Amino acid sequence: MNIAAQLARRADEWIRRAEPGELLRVMMAGGLSAVIVVEGRTVRTGIELSERRDKLSSIGMIWADLPPEETLSIFALVWEASKPPASDVAREAWFAADANAQAGARRFLRAEVQENIDLFEACVEDWLRANPE
């Protein structure tokens, strides 16, 4: 059983089911986190949105060198979405109402997961070191 591949599938499920506000939060601030739990002989995996920082926390963050509102405007153009407002509160309402922005964010996050498979493997390695049994 490949636990890292399971985590990547769980990330894809999380992206598919995430509410608009959750998607926007990941894009603006990161926050995805791996969950690995052993129940008897079964290993259960998941992805959650949390304040806990781990190797997956920065997946999906959309800016590095530009202010977030500027980067989000660029993404909106690529996604053929409407122009996002500058304020945080208005931005959340915009994102919740713009289906193109949500679809673009989901595509972007899926690509981020695929490009960062090594981080899922690193999460499993960390978990195995912490749980040697």
C-alpha positions in Angstrom: 0.0 0.0 0.0 1.4 3.4 -1.0 0.4 5.8 1.8 1.8 8.9 -0.2 -0.4 8.0 -3.1 -3.4 7.7 -0.8 -2.6 11.1 0.6 -2.5 12.6 -2.9 -5.9 11.0 -3.7 -7.3 12.5 -0.4 -5.9 15.9 -1.4 -7.8 15.6 -4.7 -10.9 14.7 -2.8 -10.5 17.6 -0.5 -10.1 20.0 -3.5 -13.2 18.6 -5.1 -15.3 19.0 -2.0 -13.9 22.1 -0.5 -16.1 25.1 0.0 -15.2 28.3 -1.8 -13.9 30.0 1.4 -11.7 27.0 2.1 -10.2 27.1 -1.4 -9.5 30.8 -1.2 -7.9 30.4 2.3 -5.5 27.7 0.9 -4.6 29.9 -2.0 -4.1 33.0 0.1 -2.4 31.4 3.2 -1.9 27.7 2.7 -2.9 25.4 5.5 -3.4 21.9 4.1 -2.2 19.2 6.5 -1.8 15.4 6.2 -3.6 13.0 8.5 -2.4 9.4 8.9 -4.0 7.2 11.5 -3.6 3.5 12.2 -6.7 1.6 13.3 -5.8 -2.0 13.9 -4.2 -3.2 10.7 -5.8 -0.4 8.6 -4.0 2.8 7.7 -6.4 5.7 7.2 -5.3 8.9 5.5 -6.8 12.3 5.0 -6.2 15.9 4.2 -7.5 18.7 6.4 -7.4 22.4 6.6 -5.6 23.3 9.8 -3.4 25.8 11.6 -0.9 23.0 12.2 2.1 23.5 9.9 3.6 20.6 8.1 5.2 19.8 4.8 1.9 20.3 2.9 1.1 23.7 4.5 2.4 25.8 1.6 0.8 23.8 -1.3 -1.5 26.0 -3.2 -0.3 29.4 -2.0 -0.5 31.7 -5.0 2.1 34.4 -4.5 5.7 34.7 -3.7 7.0 38.1 -4.9 3.8 40.0 -5.5 1.0 41.2 -3.1 -1.8 38.6 -2.8 -4.4 40.9 -4.3 -2.2 41.5 -7.4 -1.5 37.8 -7.9 -5.1 36.9 -7.4 -6.0 39.4 -10.2 -3.6 37.7 -12.5 -5.0 34.3 -11.7 -8.5 35.7 -12.3 -7.5 36.8 -15.8 -6.1 33.4 -16.6 -9.3 31.7 -15.2 -11.5 34.1 -17.2 -13.1 35.1 -13.9 -14.3 38.6 -13.0 -11.8 41.0 -11.4 -11.4 40.4 -7.6 -11.9 43.2 -5.2 -9.1 44.5 -3.1 -10.6 44.0 0.4 -10.5 40.7 2.1 -14.2 40.6 3.0 -15.3 41.5 -0.5 -12.8 39.1 -2.0 -14.4 36.2 -0.2 -17.9 37.2 -1.5 -16.5 37.6 -5.0 -14.8 34.1 -4.9 -18.0 32.5 -3.6 -20.0 34.0 -6.4 -17.6 33.4 -9.3 -17.8 29.9 -10.7 -14.9 30.5 -13.0 -12.6 31.5 -10.2 -13.6 28.4 -8.2 -13.0 26.1 -11.1 -9.7 27.7 -11.9 -8.6 27.4 -8.2 -9.5 23.7 -8.2 -7.5 23.1 -11.4 -4.6 25.1 -9.9 -4.6 23.2 -6.6 -4.8 19.8 -8.4 -1.7 20.8 -10.4 0.0 21.9 -7.2 -0.7 18.4 -5.7 0.7 16.6 -8.7 3.8 18.9 -8.8 4.5 18.3 -5.1 4.1 14.5 -4.7 7.5 14.4 -3.0 6.0 16.4 -0.1 3.4 13.7 0.4 6.1 11.2 0.5 8.1 13.3 3.0 4.9 13.5 5.2 4.8 9.7 5.2 8.5 9.4 6.0 8.0 11.8 8.9 5.0 9.9 10.2 7.0 6.6 9.9 9.9 8.0 11.9 7.4 9.2 14.6 5.5 5.8 14.6 8.1 3.1 14.1 5.9 0.2 15.1 
